[in-house]
Amino acid sequence: MNAVNDYPQNLDILMDVPVKLTVEIGSCHLPMRDILQLNVGSVIQLDKSSEEPVDLYINNKLFARGEVVIVEDQFGIKITEILGSVK
């Protein structure tokens, strides 16, 4: 199936339903005392290295992984892996 146009016709009604796409570059756990000390310019270290792929979620379900790219002056994601089943 071609990802752009080849889908069952009975799904036509769903093709314009908006979904939320979220990209997670990492996360961390901080105690409240550290959160309260954050200021402009503070740096928060995340749990992923810069070489690791980022996670793409569709409606809070892990869907794919990819790498961060720059497209003109904006961030983009190059998908490197689509997961076999949505988790």
C-alpha positions as a Markdown table, in Angstrom:
| # | Residue | x | y | z |
|---|---|---|---|---|
| 1 | Met | 0.0 | 0.0 | 0.0 |
| 2 | Asn | 1.2 | 3.5 | -0.9 |
| 3 | Ala | 1.1 | 5.5 | 2.4 |
| 4 | Val | -0.3 | 8.6 | 0.6 |
| 5 | Asn | -3.2 | 7.4 | -1.5 |
| 6 | Asp | -3.8 | 3.6 | -1.2 |
| 7 | Tyr | -6.1 | 3.0 | 1.7 |
| 8 | Pro | -9.5 | 1.3 | 1.8 |
| 9 | Gln | -12.3 | 3.5 | 0.5 |
| 10 | Asn | -14.3 | 2.8 | 3.7 |
| 11 | Leu | -11.7 | 4.8 | 5.6 |
| 12 | Asp | -12.3 | 8.0 | 3.5 |
| 13 | Ile | -14.5 | 9.4 | 6.3 |
| 14 | Leu | -11.6 | 9.2 | 8.8 |
| 15 | Met | -8.9 | 10.7 | 6.5 |
| 16 | Asp | -9.6 | 14.3 | 7.7 |
| 17 | Val | -9.9 | 13.5 | 11.4 |
| 18 | Pro | -7.2 | 15.5 | 13.2 |
| 19 | Val | -4.8 | 13.6 | 15.4 |
| 20 | Lys | -2.1 | 14.9 | 17.7 |
| 21 | Leu | 1.5 | 14.2 | 16.8 |
| 22 | Thr | 4.0 | 14.6 | 19.6 |
| 23 | Val | 7.8 | 14.2 | 19.4 |
| 24 | Glu | 9.6 | 13.4 | 22.6 |
| 25 | Ile | 13.3 | 14.2 | 22.7 |
| 26 | Gly | 13.8 | 13.0 | 26.2 |
| 27 | Ser | 12.6 | 13.4 | 29.8 |
| 28 | Cys | 13.9 | 13.5 | 33.3 |
| 29 | His | 12.7 | 13.4 | 36.9 |
| 30 | Leu | 13.5 | 16.3 | 39.1 |
| 31 | Pro | 12.7 | 17.0 | 42.8 |
| 32 | Met | 10.4 | 19.9 | 43.4 |
| 33 | Arg | 13.2 | 21.9 | 45.0 |
| 34 | Asp | 15.1 | 21.8 | 41.6 |
| 35 | Ile | 12.0 | 22.8 | 39.7 |
| 36 | Leu | 11.5 | 25.8 | 41.9 |
| 37 | Gln | 15.1 | 26.9 | 41.2 |
| 38 | Leu | 14.7 | 26.9 | 37.4 |
| 39 | Asn | 15.2 | 30.3 | 35.7 |
| 40 | Val | 15.6 | 31.7 | 32.2 |
| 41 | Gly | 18.8 | 30.1 | 30.9 |
| 42 | Ser | 18.7 | 27.1 | 33.2 |
| 43 | Val | 19.7 | 23.8 | 31.4 |
| 44 | Ile | 17.9 | 20.6 | 32.1 |
| 45 | Gln | 19.7 | 17.4 | 31.3 |
| 46 | Leu | 17.5 | 14.8 | 29.6 |
| 47 | Asp | 17.8 | 11.0 | 29.8 |
| 48 | Lys | 18.7 | 10.5 | 26.1 |
| 49 | Ser | 22.0 | 11.1 | 24.3 |
| 50 | Ser | 22.0 | 13.3 | 21.2 |
| 51 | Glu | 22.6 | 10.2 | 19.0 |
| 52 | Glu | 19.5 | 8.3 | 20.1 |
| 53 | Pro | 16.4 | 8.5 | 18.0 |
| 54 | Val | 13.4 | 10.6 | 19.2 |
| 55 | Asp | 10.0 | 9.0 | 19.8 |
| 56 | Leu | 7.0 | 10.0 | 17.7 |
| 57 | Tyr | 3.6 | 9.6 | 19.4 |
| 58 | Ile | 0.2 | 9.8 | 17.7 |
| 59 | Asn | -2.5 | 10.5 | 20.2 |
| 60 | Asn | -0.1 | 9.5 | 23.0 |
| 61 | Lys | 0.6 | 6.1 | 21.4 |
| 62 | Leu | 4.2 | 5.4 | 20.4 |
| 63 | Phe | 4.2 | 5.1 | 16.6 |
| 64 | Ala | 7.7 | 5.7 | 15.2 |
| 65 | Arg | 11.2 | 6.8 | 15.9 |
| 66 | Gly | 13.3 | 9.3 | 14.0 |
| 67 | Glu | 16.1 | 11.8 | 14.0 |
| 68 | Val | 15.9 | 15.6 | 14.4 |
| 69 | Val | 16.7 | 17.6 | 11.2 |
| 70 | Ile | 16.6 | 21.3 | 10.4 |
| 71 | Val | 14.3 | 22.3 | 7.5 |
| 72 | Glu | 15.0 | 25.9 | 6.6 |
| 73 | Asp | 14.7 | 27.6 | 10.0 |
| 74 | Gln | 12.5 | 25.0 | 11.7 |
| 75 | Phe | 13.0 | 21.6 | 13.3 |
| 76 | Gly | 11.7 | 18.5 | 11.5 |
| 77 | Ile | 11.8 | 14.8 | 12.1 |
| 78 | Lys | 13.2 | 12.2 | 9.6 |
| 79 | Ile | 11.3 | 9.0 | 10.4 |
| 80 | Thr | 13.8 | 6.1 | 10.6 |
| 81 | Glu | 11.5 | 3.4 | 12.0 |
| 82 | Ile | 7.8 | 2.8 | 12.1 |
| 83 | Leu | 6.9 | 0.4 | 14.8 |
| 84 | Gly | 5.1 | -2.9 | 13.9 |
| 85 | Ser | 2.3 | -2.3 | 16.3 |
| 86 | Val | 1.2 | 0.9 | 18.0 |
| 87 | Lys | 2.1 | 0.6 | 21.7 |
